[in-house]
């Protein structure tokens, strides 16, 4: 009788355990971050003007430099202006060197030339992939009087997978800045 009771108990235990729901692994998913559509506004300085995302907070510096702060993204686009005075080669070299300082942490740096002959705006856009401090940089010049550099930085430790959506959003804003930049003609003729 003991053996029979033990067999019933063992059979009941196996039946109870086997009837539990089968656990399935959860499918892989990506975090979906949605940022508001860019609202364009005009920025004008003594030397240049362009369209920028009005969702950012612009702050001007005395030396015609500008920061576009994006609190929601914890990111900033820094824009610096320099006058060209027989130092174009040095300015170009510094801008290119600054972009390639991120090569240690970057997985890839893509260069994309920018040419707008009609408005005399020439430059280069650098897209940086990987855990680098800056995800995008650019420079623009008229090759005679004006030189502008810009870069994106985030206020968090660079983890490319985490900041990728915000980096793409700011890269689009940089492209808008580059495409709409115009030199102030009064100052350019001086």
N, C-alpha and C positions, 0 to 999 in steps of 0.2 A: 504494500500500500504506500509505503514511503517513496518507493521508486516511482510509482505511478503519480503521486502528488508532485514529486520533483519534476517529472516529465511534463505534466500539465502546467506547472509554474514556468518552466523553461520555455515551453511552447507559447504560452501567453506573453511572456516577456519579449520573445522574438517577434511575435505578431504586433505587439504594442510599439516596439522600436521601428519596425519596418513600415508602419503606417504613418509615420511622421512625414511632413512635407519635405520634399527634396529641396535642399538649399542650392540656389543658383547664383553664380557670381553676377554682380551688377555690371551692366555694360559701361564701357568707358565713355565719358562725356567731357565736353569742354565748357569752361565757364563762359557764359554769354554776357559780355559787357556791352551796353549800348550807351553811346554818348550822344548828346544833342547835336543836331545839325548845326554846322557853322553859320553864324550870322556875320556877314561881312560889314566892315566899317573902314573908313579911310584914315590913314595916319599920314600926317604931313610934318616934315621937319624943314629946317633951312636948306638942306642939301638933297633930300630925297623924299619920296612919298610911295606908299603902297597900300594895298588892302590887307586887312588882318581880321582874325576871328574876334568879334566883339565879346565873346564869352571869356576872353582873357582880360587881365588887368594890366594895361601898359603903364610903365614907370620910366620916365625920361631921366637921363643923367646929363650933367653939364657938357660933356664932350660929345654930344650928339649920339650917344649910345642909348639903347632902349632894352628893357626887359618886358616880355609878355608872359605874365604869370598865370598859370592855369591851376587854381587851388583844387578844383575837383579831381584833377589828374595828378596832382603833386608834381607838376613839371613846369619848366620854364624854358622859353626860347630867349636866348641872349643875342642881341644884335649890336655890333660895334661898327662905328664909322671911323675911317681914317682918310685923310687927304693924301692924294698922290703927289709927291714932290721929288721926282727923279728917283723914287724908291719902289717902283712897281715890282721889280724882280724880288726885292726883299719881302714885300708884303705878300706876294704870291707864295714864296718859299715858306714864310711863317704860317700861312693859312694851310698849306699842304702838310707841313710838318705837324701842326696841331691835329689835323685829321688822322694822321698815321701814328700818333702817340697812343692811340687806342688799339693798335694792332696786337698788343700783348694779350688782351682779354677778348678781342673780337674774333669771331669765327670767320667773318668775311667783311670786306669793305668794298662796296660797289661805287665806282665813280660814274657820274653822268654829266657830261658837258651841257652848259646852258648858253644859248645864243639867241639874242633878240636884237637883230641888226637895226630894225626900225627905231628902237628906243636907245640904242647903243648901250645895251646891258649884256655883259658877257661874264661867265663864271663857271662854277663847278658845284655839283651837289654830291655829297658823300653819304651813303646809307650804310650804317654800321650794324652788323648782326652779331649777336652774342652778348655776353655779360660785361660789355664796355660801359664806361661812365656816360658817354654820349651816344645816342642812337642815330643822330643825323647832324651833319654840318654842311655849311655852304659858304661860298664867297661870290661876290658880284662886283664888277668894276666897269668903268667906261674906258679904262686903259689910259686916261689922260688926267683926270682930276679926282675921281671918287673911288673909294674902296670900302665895301661893306662885308663883314663876316658875320656868320650866325651859327649857333649851335643849340642843341636840345640837351637839357640835363633834368634828371628826376631827383626828388628829395628823398629817395629811398635807395637801399642797397640794390645795385643793378642785378636783377635776375631776369634774363631775357624773356623767359616764358611768362612771367608775371606781368611785366610792363609792356609786352608786345602790343596789346590792343591800344594802349595809350600812346605808345611810340608811333604806331601807324596813324593815329588821329593827328598827332603833332607834325608828322612828316607831310601830311596833306596840307596843313596850314603853312608849312615852310614852302612848299611848292607854290601855293597861292601868293605868298610874299614875293618869291622869285619872279613869278610870271607877271605880277602887277607893279613891280618896282619901276619907278621913273625918277630920273635925275631932275632936280630943280634947275630949269634952264637959265634962270637969271644968275644963279651962283655958278653954273657950269661955264658961262661965258666970261667970267671975271678972270 
